[in-house]
Amino acid sequence: MNNISEGFFRNSDSEFRQFLNISKGSTGEVKSMYYIAEDQNYVSAELALDRRNRCQRIMAGNSNLMQYLKSTKKPHS
């Protein structure tokens, strides 16, 4: 969420897309951490699966927003 917020307040859509991409990568890291947490028995398999699925939905949402911004990019004058 912080990466998205930082990118939103930058000067351009391209910078915003860059921070959306960083956010997507960070979400992938969290998803990976849930595999580790499950393997180490810090969380149940059910909770880990739920959180990985949530991460996947967040990454998909970021990708969709990035595609939207790319498709609505205004041509340079």
PDB file of N, CA, C and O in Angstrom:
ATOM      1  N   MET A   1       0.811  -1.176   0.000  1.00  0.00           N
ATOM      2  CA  MET A   1       0.000   0.000   0.000  1.00  0.00           C
ATOM      3  C   MET A   1       0.868   1.259   0.000  1.00  0.00           C
ATOM      4  O   MET A   1       0.532   2.240  -0.663  1.00  0.00           O
ATOM      5  N   ASN A   2       1.976   1.241   0.734  1.00  0.00           N
ATOM      6  CA  ASN A   2       2.849   2.415   0.771  1.00  0.00           C
ATOM      7  C   ASN A   2       3.486   2.679  -0.580  1.00  0.00           C
ATOM      8  O   ASN A   2       3.619   3.834  -0.983  1.00  0.00           O
ATOM      9  N   ASN A   3       3.884   1.627  -1.290  1.00  0.00           N
ATOM     10  CA  ASN A   3       4.467   1.823  -2.621  1.00  0.00           C
ATOM     11  C   ASN A   3       3.451   2.449  -3.571  1.00  0.00           C
ATOM     12  O   ASN A   3       3.799   3.337  -4.349  1.00  0.00           O
ATOM     13  N   ILE A   4       2.213   1.999  -3.516  1.00  0.00           N
ATOM     14  CA  ILE A   4       1.170   2.541  -4.381  1.00  0.00           C
ATOM     15  C   ILE A   4       0.930   4.007  -4.046  1.00  0.00           C
ATOM     16  O   ILE A   4       0.809   4.842  -4.942  1.00  0.00           O
ATOM     17  N   SER A   5       0.860   4.317  -2.764  1.00  0.00           N
ATOM     18  CA  SER A   5       0.655   5.701  -2.340  1.00  0.00           C
ATOM     19  C   SER A   5       1.806   6.598  -2.797  1.00  0.00           C
ATOM     20  O   SER A   5       1.579   7.695  -3.307  1.00  0.00           O
ATOM     21  N   GLU A   6       3.023   6.133  -2.615  1.00  0.00           N
ATOM     22  CA  GLU A   6       4.178   6.928  -3.043  1.00  0.00           C
ATOM     23  C   GLU A   6       4.140   7.172  -4.549  1.00  0.00           C
ATOM     24  O   GLU A   6       4.369   8.291  -5.007  1.00  0.00           O
ATOM     25  N   GLY A   7       3.854   6.130  -5.309  1.00  0.00           N
ATOM     26  CA  GLY A   7       3.796   6.281  -6.755  1.00  0.00           C
ATOM     27  C   GLY A   7       2.680   7.208  -7.211  1.00  0.00           C
ATOM     28  O   GLY A   7       2.843   7.956  -8.174  1.00  0.00           O
ATOM     29  N   PHE A   8       1.546   7.159  -6.520  1.00  0.00           N
ATOM     30  CA  PHE A   8       0.403   8.002  -6.877  1.00  0.00           C
ATOM     31  C   PHE A   8       0.757   9.482  -6.785  1.00  0.00           C
ATOM     32  O   PHE A   8       0.282  10.290  -7.583  1.00  0.00           O
ATOM     33  N   PHE A   9       1.586   9.831  -5.818  1.00  0.00           N
ATOM     34  CA  PHE A   9       1.932  11.234  -5.613  1.00  0.00           C
ATOM     35  C   PHE A   9       3.189  11.660  -6.363  1.00  0.00           C
ATOM     36  O   PHE A   9       3.713  12.749  -6.130  1.00  0.00           O
ATOM     37  N   ARG A  10       3.672  10.810  -7.258  1.00  0.00           N
ATOM     38  CA  ARG A  10       4.782  11.194  -8.129  1.00  0.00           C
ATOM     39  C   ARG A  10       4.245  12.043  -9.280  1.00  0.00           C
ATOM     40  O   ARG A  10       3.051  12.331  -9.352  1.00  0.00           O
ATOM     41  N   ASN A  11       5.142  12.433 -10.170  1.00  0.00           N
ATOM     42  CA  ASN A  11       4.779  13.401 -11.198  1.00  0.00           C
ATOM     43  C   ASN A  11       4.198  12.826 -12.471  1.00  0.00           C
ATOM     44  O   ASN A  11       3.772  13.589 -13.338  1.00  0.00           O
ATOM     45  N   SER A  12       4.162  11.514 -12.622  1.00  0.00           N
ATOM     46  CA  SER A  12       3.717  10.978 -13.909  1.00  0.00           C
ATOM     47  C   SER A  12       3.107   9.595 -13.768  1.00  0.00           C
ATOM     48  O   SER A  12       3.329   8.889 -12.785  1.00  0.00           O
ATOM     49  N   ASP A  13       2.327   9.229 -14.785  1.00  0.00           N
ATOM     50  CA  ASP A  13       1.754   7.886 -14.815  1.00  0.00           C
ATOM     51  C   ASP A  13       2.838   6.826 -14.927  1.00  0.00           C
ATOM     52  O   ASP A  13       2.692   5.733 -14.382  1.00  0.00           O
ATOM     53  N   SER A  14       3.930   7.138 -15.632  1.00  0.00           N
ATOM     54  CA  SER A  14       4.989   6.128 -15.771  1.00  0.00           C
ATOM     55  C   SER A  14       5.634   5.837 -14.414  1.00  0.00           C
ATOM     56  O   SER A  14       5.954   4.686 -14.116  1.00  0.00           O
ATOM     57  N   GLU A  15       5.826   6.868 -13.595  1.00  0.00           N
ATOM     58  CA  GLU A  15       6.362   6.626 -12.254  1.00  0.00           C
ATOM     59  C   GLU A  15       5.348   5.868 -11.403  1.00  0.00           C
ATOM     60  O   GLU A  15       5.720   4.989 -10.625  1.00  0.00           O
ATOM     61  N   PHE A  16       4.067   6.208 -11.550  1.00  0.00           N
ATOM     62  CA  PHE A  16       3.026   5.498 -10.817  1.00  0.00           C
ATOM     63  C   PHE A  16       3.044   4.025 -11.199  1.00  0.00           C
ATOM     64  O   PHE A  16       2.959   3.159 -10.328  1.00  0.00           O
ATOM     65  N   ARG A  17       3.155   3.726 -12.502  1.00  0.00           N
ATOM     66  CA  ARG A  17       3.226   2.331 -12.950  1.00  0.00           C
ATOM     67  C   ARG A  17       4.449   1.627 -12.363  1.00  0.00           C
ATOM     68  O   ARG A  17       4.373   0.458 -11.986  1.00  0.00           O
ATOM     69  N   GLN A  18       5.570   2.335 -12.287  1.00  0.00           N
ATOM     70  CA  GLN A  18       6.787   1.756 -11.716  1.00  0.00           C
ATOM     71  C   GLN A  18       6.552   1.352 -10.257  1.00  0.00           C
ATOM     72  O   GLN A  18       6.964   0.271  -9.836  1.00  0.00           O
ATOM     73  N   PHE A  19       5.899   2.212  -9.498  1.00  0.00           N
ATOM     74  CA  PHE A  19       5.647   1.896  -8.092  1.00  0.00           C
ATOM     75  C   PHE A  19       4.582   0.819  -7.942  1.00  0.00           C
ATOM     76  O   PHE A  19       4.616   0.049  -6.982  1.00  0.00           O
ATOM     77  N   LEU A  20       3.634   0.752  -8.875  1.00  0.00           N
ATOM     78  CA  LEU A  20       2.684  -0.359  -8.871  1.00  0.00           C
ATOM     79  C   LEU A  20       3.432  -1.670  -9.088  1.00  0.00           C
ATOM     80  O   LEU A  20       3.111  -2.684  -8.468  1.00  0.00           O
ATOM     81  N   ASN A  21       4.423  -1.646  -9.965  1.00  0.00           N
ATOM     82  CA  ASN A  21       5.227  -2.839 -10.222  1.00  0.00           C
ATOM     83  C   ASN A  21       6.034  -3.226  -8.981  1.00  0.00           C
ATOM     84  O   ASN A  21       6.155  -4.409  -8.665  1.00  0.00           O
ATOM     85  N   ILE A  22       6.579  -2.244  -8.287  1.00  0.00           N
ATOM     86  CA  ILE A  22       7.306  -2.516  -7.041  1.00  0.00           C
ATOM     87  C   ILE A  22       6.351  -3.128  -6.019  1.00  0.00           C
ATOM     88  O   ILE A  22       6.699  -4.084  -5.326  1.00  0.00           O
ATOM     89  N   SER A  23       5.150  -2.572  -5.931  1.00  0.00           N
ATOM     90  CA  SER A  23       4.147  -3.095  -5.009  1.00  0.00           C
ATOM     91  C   SER A  23       3.789  -4.537  -5.348  1.00  0.00           C
ATOM     92  O   SER A  23       3.624  -5.374  -4.460  1.00  0.00           O
ATOM     93  N   LYS A  24       3.673  -4.815  -6.638  1.00  0.00           N
ATOM     94  CA  LYS A  24       3.371  -6.177  -7.083  1.00  0.00           C
ATOM     95  C   LYS A  24       4.484  -7.136  -6.646  1.00  0.00           C
ATOM     96  O   LYS A  24       4.212  -8.246  -6.187  1.00  0.00           O
ATOM     97  N   GLY A  25       5.725  -6.700  -6.792  1.00  0.00           N
ATOM     98  CA  GLY A  25       6.857  -7.526  -6.359  1.00  0.00           C
ATOM     99  C   GLY A  25       6.866  -7.740  -4.860  1.00  0.00           C
ATOM    100  O   GLY A  25       7.164  -8.839  -4.391  1.00  0.00           O
ATOM    101  N   SER A  26       6.544  -6.704  -4.102  1.00  0.00           N
ATOM    102  CA  SER A  26       6.489  -6.833  -2.649  1.00  0.00           C
ATOM    103  C   SER A  26       5.387  -7.803  -2.233  1.00  0.00           C
ATOM    104  O   SER A  26       5.558  -8.575  -1.289  1.00  0.00           O
ATOM    105  N   THR A  27       4.267  -7.762  -2.932  1.00  0.00           N
ATOM    106  CA  THR A  27       3.183  -8.691  -2.634  1.00  0.00           C
ATOM    107  C   THR A  27       3.612 -10.118  -2.938  1.00  0.00           C
ATOM    108  O   THR A  27       3.235 -11.044  -2.219  1.00  0.00           O
ATOM    109  N   GLY A  28       4.395 -10.307  -3.992  1.00  0.00           N
ATOM    110  CA  GLY A  28       4.942 -11.623  -4.300  1.00  0.00           C
ATOM    111  C   GLY A  28       5.855 -12.124  -3.189  1.00  0.00           C
ATOM    112  O   GLY A  28       5.881 -13.315  -2.880  1.00  0.00           O
ATOM    113  N   GLU A  29       6.603 -11.198  -2.592  1.00  0.00           N
ATOM    114  CA  GLU A  29       7.458 -11.572  -1.462  1.00  0.00           C
ATOM    115  C   GLU A  29       6.616 -12.042  -0.278  1.00  0.00           C
ATOM    116  O   GLU A  29       6.941 -13.044   0.359  1.00  0.00           O
ATOM    117  N   VAL A  30       5.543 -11.324   0.014  1.00  0.00           N
ATOM    118  CA  VAL A  30       4.671 -11.719   1.123  1.00  0.00           C
ATOM    119  C   VAL A  30       4.062 -13.091   0.842  1.00  0.00           C
ATOM    120  O   VAL A  30       3.976 -13.936   1.733  1.00  0.00           O
ATOM    121  N   LYS A  31       3.646 -13.302  -0.397  1.00  0.00           N
ATOM    122  CA  LYS A  31       3.091 -14.608  -0.777  1.00  0.00           C
ATOM    123  C   LYS A  31       4.115 -15.712  -0.507  1.00  0.00           C
ATOM    124  O   LYS A  31       3.774 -16.768   0.027  1.00  0.00           O
ATOM    125  N   SER A  32       5.347 -15.465  -0.872  1.00  0.00           N
ATOM    126  CA  SER A  32       6.418 -16.430  -0.644  1.00  0.00           C
ATOM    127  C   SER A  32       6.642 -16.672   0.846  1.00  0.00           C
ATOM    128  O   SER A  32       6.906 -17.799   1.264  1.00  0.00           O
ATOM    129  N   MET A  33       6.537 -15.612   1.644  1.00  0.00           N
ATOM    130  CA  MET A  33       6.733 -15.748   3.081  1.00  0.00           C
ATOM    131  C   MET A  33       5.674 -16.645   3.709  1.00  0.00           C
ATOM    132  O   MET A  33       5.937 -17.314   4.708  1.00  0.00           O
ATOM    133  N   TYR A  34       4.477 -16.663   3.124  1.00  0.00           N
ATOM    134  CA  TYR A  34       3.441 -17.545   3.662  1.00  0.00           C
ATOM    135  C   TYR A  34       3.758 -19.014   3.404  1.00  0.00           C
ATOM    136  O   TYR A  34       3.353 -19.876   4.183  1.00  0.00           O
ATOM    137  N   TYR A  35       4.476 -19.311   2.323  1.00  0.00           N
ATOM    138  CA  TYR A  35       4.947 -20.686   2.126  1.00  0.00           C
ATOM    139  C   TYR A  35       5.924 -21.064   3.244  1.00  0.00           C
ATOM    140  O   TYR A  35       5.852 -22.152   3.814  1.00  0.00           O
ATOM    141  N   ILE A  36       6.835 -20.141   3.539  1.00  0.00           N
ATOM    142  CA  ILE A  36       7.822 -20.390   4.588  1.00  0.00           C
ATOM    143  C   ILE A  36       7.139 -20.521   5.945  1.00  0.00           C
ATOM    144  O   ILE A  36       7.451 -21.427   6.717  1.00  0.00           O
ATOM    145  N   ALA A  37       6.206 -19.612   6.234  1.00  0.00           N
ATOM    146  CA  ALA A  37       5.503 -19.654   7.518  1.00  0.00           C
ATOM    147  C   ALA A  37       4.740 -20.962   7.686  1.00  0.00           C
ATOM    148  O   ALA A  37       4.688 -21.527   8.779  1.00  0.00           O
ATOM    149  N   GLU A  38       4.152 -21.436   6.597  1.00  0.00           N
ATOM    150  CA  GLU A  38       3.446 -22.723   6.649  1.00  0.00           C
ATOM    151  C   GLU A  38       4.439 -23.863   6.883  1.00  0.00           C
ATOM    152  O   GLU A  38       4.209 -24.730   7.726  1.00  0.00           O
ATOM    153  N   ASP A  39       5.529 -23.857   6.141  1.00  0.00           N
ATOM    154  CA  ASP A  39       6.536 -24.921   6.291  1.00  0.00           C
ATOM    155  C   ASP A  39       7.113 -24.971   7.704  1.00  0.00           C
ATOM    156  O   ASP A  39       7.441 -26.044   8.211  1.00  0.00           O
ATOM    157  N   GLN A  40       7.233 -23.810   8.332  1.00  0.00           N
ATOM    158  CA  GLN A  40       7.794 -23.733   9.687  1.00  0.00           C
ATOM    159  C   GLN A  40       6.720 -23.879  10.778  1.00  0.00           C
ATOM    160  O   GLN A  40       7.003 -23.748  11.969  1.00  0.00           O
ATOM    161  N   ASN A  41       5.498 -24.150  10.346  1.00  0.00           N
ATOM    162  CA  ASN A  41       4.364 -24.319  11.269  1.00  0.00           C
ATOM    163  C   ASN A  41       4.053 -23.080  12.112  1.00  0.00           C
ATOM    164  O   ASN A  41       3.576 -23.190  13.242  1.00  0.00           O
ATOM    165  N   TYR A  42       4.328 -21.896  11.547  1.00  0.00           N
ATOM    166  CA  TYR A  42       3.938 -20.656  12.218  1.00  0.00           C
ATOM    167  C   TYR A  42       2.458 -20.350  11.979  1.00  0.00           C
ATOM    168  O   TYR A  42       1.807 -19.722  12.813  1.00  0.00           O
ATOM    169  N   VAL A  43       1.930 -20.802  10.828  1.00  0.00           N
ATOM    170  CA  VAL A  43       0.515 -20.618  10.492  1.00  0.00           C
ATOM    171  C   VAL A  43      -0.023 -21.933   9.949  1.00  0.00           C
ATOM    172  O   VAL A  43       0.734 -22.783   9.481  1.00  0.00           O
ATOM    173  N   SER A  44      -1.331 -22.086  10.018  1.00  0.00           N
ATOM    174  CA  SER A  44      -1.946 -23.301   9.492  1.00  0.00           C
ATOM    175  C   SER A  44      -1.923 -23.290   7.966  1.00  0.00           C
ATOM    176  O   SER A  44      -1.783 -22.239   7.341  1.00  0.00           O
ATOM    177  N   ALA A  45      -2.060 -24.452   7.392  1.00  0.00           N
ATOM    178  CA  ALA A  45      -2.104 -24.572   5.931  1.00  0.00           C
ATOM    179  C   ALA A  45      -3.278 -23.791   5.369  1.00  0.00           C
ATOM    180  O   ALA A  45      -3.168 -23.177   4.307  1.00  0.00           O
ATOM    181  N   GLU A  46      -4.408 -23.811   6.078  1.00  0.00           N
ATOM    182  CA  GLU A  46      -5.600 -23.111   5.607  1.00  0.00           C
ATOM    183  C   GLU A  46      -5.380 -21.597   5.589  1.00  0.00           C
ATOM    184  O   GLU A  46      -5.741 -20.923   4.625  1.00  0.00           O
ATOM    185  N   LEU A  47      -4.787 -21.071   6.658  1.00  0.00           N
ATOM    186  CA  LEU A  47      -4.516 -19.635   6.712  1.00  0.00           C
ATOM    187  C   LEU A  47      -3.502 -19.239   5.649  1.00  0.00           C
ATOM    188  O   LEU A  47      -3.679 -18.230   4.967  1.00  0.00           O
ATOM    189  N   ALA A  48      -2.449 -20.019   5.505  1.00  0.00           N
ATOM    190  CA  ALA A  48      -1.423 -19.716   4.511  1.00  0.00           C
ATOM    191  C   ALA A  48      -2.021 -19.696   3.107  1.00  0.00           C
ATOM    192  O   ALA A  48      -1.719 -18.801   2.318  1.00  0.00           O
ATOM    193  N   LEU A  49      -2.860 -20.667   2.795  1.00  0.00           N
ATOM    194  CA  LEU A  49      -3.488 -20.715   1.479  1.00  0.00           C
ATOM    195  C   LEU A  49      -4.385 -19.503   1.263  1.00  0.00           C
ATOM    196  O   LEU A  49      -4.363 -18.892   0.195  1.00  0.00           O
ATOM    197  N   ASP A  50      -5.171 -19.158   2.274  1.00  0.00           N
ATOM    198  CA  ASP A  50      -6.041 -17.980   2.171  1.00  0.00           C
ATOM    199  C   ASP A  50      -5.226 -16.724   1.894  1.00  0.00           C
ATOM    200  O   ASP A  50      -5.585 -15.929   1.026  1.00  0.00           O
ATOM    201  N   ARG A  51      -4.139 -16.542   2.623  1.00  0.00           N
ATOM    202  CA  ARG A  51      -3.319 -15.334   2.458  1.00  0.00           C
ATOM    203  C   ARG A  51      -2.593 -15.326   1.110  1.00  0.00           C
ATOM    204  O   ARG A  51      -2.442 -14.271   0.494  1.00  0.00           O
ATOM    205  N   ARG A  52      -2.147 -16.490   0.654  1.00  0.00           N
ATOM    206  CA  ARG A  52      -1.512 -16.541  -0.675  1.00  0.00           C
ATOM    207  C   ARG A  52      -2.526 -16.206  -1.761  1.00  0.00           C
ATOM    208  O   ARG A  52      -2.193 -15.534  -2.737  1.00  0.00           O
ATOM    209  N   ASN A  53      -3.758 -16.671  -1.596  1.00  0.00           N
ATOM    210  CA  ASN A  53      -4.810 -16.343  -2.562  1.00  0.00           C
ATOM    211  C   ASN A  53      -5.125 -14.846  -2.550  1.00  0.00           C
ATOM    212  O   ASN A  53      -5.353 -14.242  -3.598  1.00  0.00           O
ATOM    213  N   ARG A  54      -5.134 -14.263  -1.366  1.00  0.00           N
ATOM    214  CA  ARG A  54      -5.347 -12.814  -1.273  1.00  0.00           C
ATOM    215  C   ARG A  54      -4.216 -12.061  -1.967  1.00  0.00           C
ATOM    216  O   ARG A  54      -4.453 -11.092  -2.688  1.00  0.00           O
ATOM    217  N   CYS A  55      -3.004 -12.511  -1.744  1.00  0.00           N
ATOM    218  CA  CYS A  55      -1.853 -11.887  -2.408  1.00  0.00           C
ATOM    219  C   CYS A  55      -1.997 -11.980  -3.920  1.00  0.00           C
ATOM    220  O   CYS A  55      -1.716 -11.019  -4.637  1.00  0.00           O
ATOM    221  N   GLN A  56      -2.431 -13.126  -4.396  1.00  0.00           N
ATOM    222  CA  GLN A  56      -2.601 -13.314  -5.840  1.00  0.00           C
ATOM    223  C   GLN A  56      -3.628 -12.325  -6.395  1.00  0.00           C
ATOM    224  O   GLN A  56      -3.436 -11.766  -7.475  1.00  0.00           O
ATOM    225  N   ARG A  57      -4.715 -12.113  -5.657  1.00  0.00           N
ATOM    226  CA  ARG A  57      -5.740 -11.157  -6.108  1.00  0.00           C
ATOM    227  C   ARG A  57      -5.202  -9.726  -6.112  1.00  0.00           C
ATOM    228  O   ARG A  57      -5.514  -8.942  -7.007  1.00  0.00           O
ATOM    229  N   ILE A  58      -4.402  -9.398  -5.119  1.00  0.00           N
ATOM    230  CA  ILE A  58      -3.796  -8.061  -5.076  1.00  0.00           C
ATOM    231  C   ILE A  58      -2.852  -7.865  -6.261  1.00  0.00           C
ATOM    232  O   ILE A  58      -2.871  -6.817  -6.906  1.00  0.00           O
ATOM    233  N   MET A  59      -2.029  -8.870  -6.546  1.00  0.00           N
ATOM    234  CA  MET A  59      -1.106  -8.767  -7.685  1.00  0.00           C
ATOM    235  C   MET A  59      -1.876  -8.633  -8.996  1.00  0.00           C
ATOM    236  O   MET A  59      -1.469  -7.878  -9.878  1.00  0.00           O
ATOM    237  N   ALA A  60      -2.976  -9.353  -9.127  1.00  0.00           N
ATOM    238  CA  ALA A  60      -3.798  -9.253 -10.337  1.00  0.00           C
ATOM    239  C   ALA A  60      -4.402  -7.859 -10.455  1.00  0.00           C
ATOM    240  O   ALA A  60      -4.458  -7.292 -11.546  1.00  0.00           O
ATOM    241  N   GLY A  61      -4.853  -7.310  -9.337  1.00  0.00           N
ATOM    242  CA  GLY A  61      -5.397  -5.952  -9.352  1.00  0.00           C
ATOM    243  C   GLY A  61      -4.356  -4.930  -9.759  1.00  0.00           C
ATOM    244  O   GLY A  61      -4.645  -4.016 -10.532  1.00  0.00           O
ATOM    245  N   ASN A  62      -3.136  -5.081  -9.238  1.00  0.00           N
ATOM    246  CA  ASN A  62      -2.043  -4.190  -9.643  1.00  0.00           C
ATOM    247  C   ASN A  62      -1.785  -4.304 -11.139  1.00  0.00           C
ATOM    248  O   ASN A  62      -1.622  -3.295 -11.825  1.00  0.00           O
ATOM    249  N   SER A  63      -1.749  -5.522 -11.639  1.00  0.00           N
ATOM    250  CA  SER A  63      -1.506  -5.739 -13.072  1.00  0.00           C
ATOM    251  C   SER A  63      -2.605  -5.094 -13.914  1.00  0.00           C
ATOM    252  O   SER A  63      -2.329  -4.460 -14.933  1.00  0.00           O
ATOM    253  N   ASN A  64      -3.848  -5.264 -13.479  1.00  0.00           N
ATOM    254  CA  ASN A  64      -4.966  -4.664 -14.218  1.00  0.00           C
ATOM    255  C   ASN A  64      -4.875  -3.147 -14.237  1.00  0.00           C
ATOM    256  O   ASN A  64      -5.112  -2.523 -15.271  1.00  0.00           O
ATOM    257  N   LEU A  65      -4.532  -2.548 -13.098  1.00  0.00           N
ATOM    258  CA  LEU A  65      -4.392  -1.096 -13.049  1.00  0.00           C
ATOM    259  C   LEU A  65      -3.228  -0.639 -13.922  1.00  0.00           C
ATOM    260  O   LEU A  65      -3.333   0.376 -14.611  1.00  0.00           O
ATOM    261  N   MET A  66      -2.124  -1.375 -13.899  1.00  0.00           N
ATOM    262  CA  MET A  66      -0.978  -1.026 -14.750  1.00  0.00           C
ATOM    263  C   MET A  66      -1.364  -1.086 -16.224  1.00  0.00           C
ATOM    264  O   MET A  66      -1.002  -0.202 -17.001  1.00  0.00           O
ATOM    265  N   GLN A  67      -2.099  -2.130 -16.609  1.00  0.00           N
ATOM    266  CA  GLN A  67      -2.554  -2.253 -18.007  1.00  0.00           C
ATOM    267  C   GLN A  67      -3.483  -1.107 -18.380  1.00  0.00           C
ATOM    268  O   GLN A  67      -3.379  -0.553 -19.475  1.00  0.00           O
ATOM    269  N   TYR A  68      -4.386  -0.750 -17.480  1.00  0.00           N
ATOM    270  CA  TYR A  68      -5.304   0.355 -17.739  1.00  0.00           C
ATOM    271  C   TYR A  68      -4.527   1.646 -17.958  1.00  0.00           C
ATOM    272  O   TYR A  68      -4.787   2.373 -18.917  1.00  0.00           O
ATOM    273  N   LEU A  69      -3.578   1.933 -17.076  1.00  0.00           N
ATOM    274  CA  LEU A  69      -2.802   3.174 -17.224  1.00  0.00           C
ATOM    275  C   LEU A  69      -2.015   3.169 -18.522  1.00  0.00           C
ATOM    276  O   LEU A  69      -1.882   4.203 -19.177  1.00  0.00           O
ATOM    277  N   LYS A  70      -1.500   2.025 -18.889  1.00  0.00           N
ATOM    278  CA  LYS A  70      -0.738   1.918 -20.134  1.00  0.00           C
ATOM    279  C   LYS A  70      -1.649   2.141 -21.351  1.00  0.00           C
ATOM    280  O   LYS A  70      -1.247   2.793 -22.314  1.00  0.00           O
ATOM    281  N   SER A  71      -2.866   1.603 -21.305  1.00  0.00           N
ATOM    282  CA  SER A  71      -3.777   1.715 -22.442  1.00  0.00           C
ATOM    283  C   SER A  71      -4.383   3.111 -22.584  1.00  0.00           C
ATOM    284  O   SER A  71      -4.823   3.487 -23.670  1.00  0.00           O
ATOM    285  N   THR A  72      -4.409   3.880 -21.496  1.00  0.00           N
ATOM    286  CA  THR A  72      -4.981   5.223 -21.553  1.00  0.00           C
ATOM    287  C   THR A  72      -3.909   6.284 -21.636  1.00  0.00           C
ATOM    288  O   THR A  72      -4.192   7.471 -21.473  1.00  0.00           O
ATOM    289  N   LYS A  73      -2.671   5.867 -21.890  1.00  0.00           N
ATOM    290  CA  LYS A  73      -1.553   6.808 -21.971  1.00  0.00           C
ATOM    291  C   LYS A  73      -1.831   7.807 -23.086  1.00  0.00           C
ATOM    292  O   LYS A  73      -2.133   7.436 -24.220  1.00  0.00           O
ATOM    293  N   LYS A  74      -1.723   9.066 -22.738  1.00  0.00           N
ATOM    294  CA  LYS A  74      -1.978  10.131 -23.708  1.00  0.00           C
ATOM    295  C   LYS A  74      -0.748  10.319 -24.602  1.00  0.00           C
ATOM    296  O   LYS A  74       0.379  10.302 -24.108  1.00  0.00           O
ATOM    297  N   PRO A  75      -0.956  10.500 -25.927  1.00  0.00           N
ATOM    298  CA  PRO A  75       0.195  10.729 -26.810  1.00  0.00           C
ATOM    299  C   PRO A  75       0.835  12.084 -26.512  1.00  0.00           C
ATOM    300  O   PRO A  75       0.162  13.028 -26.097  1.00  0.00           O
ATOM    301  N   HIS A  76       2.117  12.157 -26.726  1.00  0.00           N
ATOM    302  CA  HIS A  76       2.844  13.414 -26.526  1.00  0.00           C
ATOM    303  C   HIS A  76       2.460  14.395 -27.609  1.00  0.00           C
ATOM    304  O   HIS A  76       2.249  14.009 -28.759  1.00  0.00           O
ATOM    305  N   SER A  77       2.366  15.664 -27.247  1.00  0.00           N
ATOM    306  CA  SER A  77       2.015  16.725 -28.216  1.00  0.00           C
ATOM    307  C   SER A  77       3.242  17.283 -28.871  1.00  0.00           C
ATOM    308  O   SER A  77       3.141  18.178 -29.710  1.00  0.00           O
TER     309      SER A  77
END
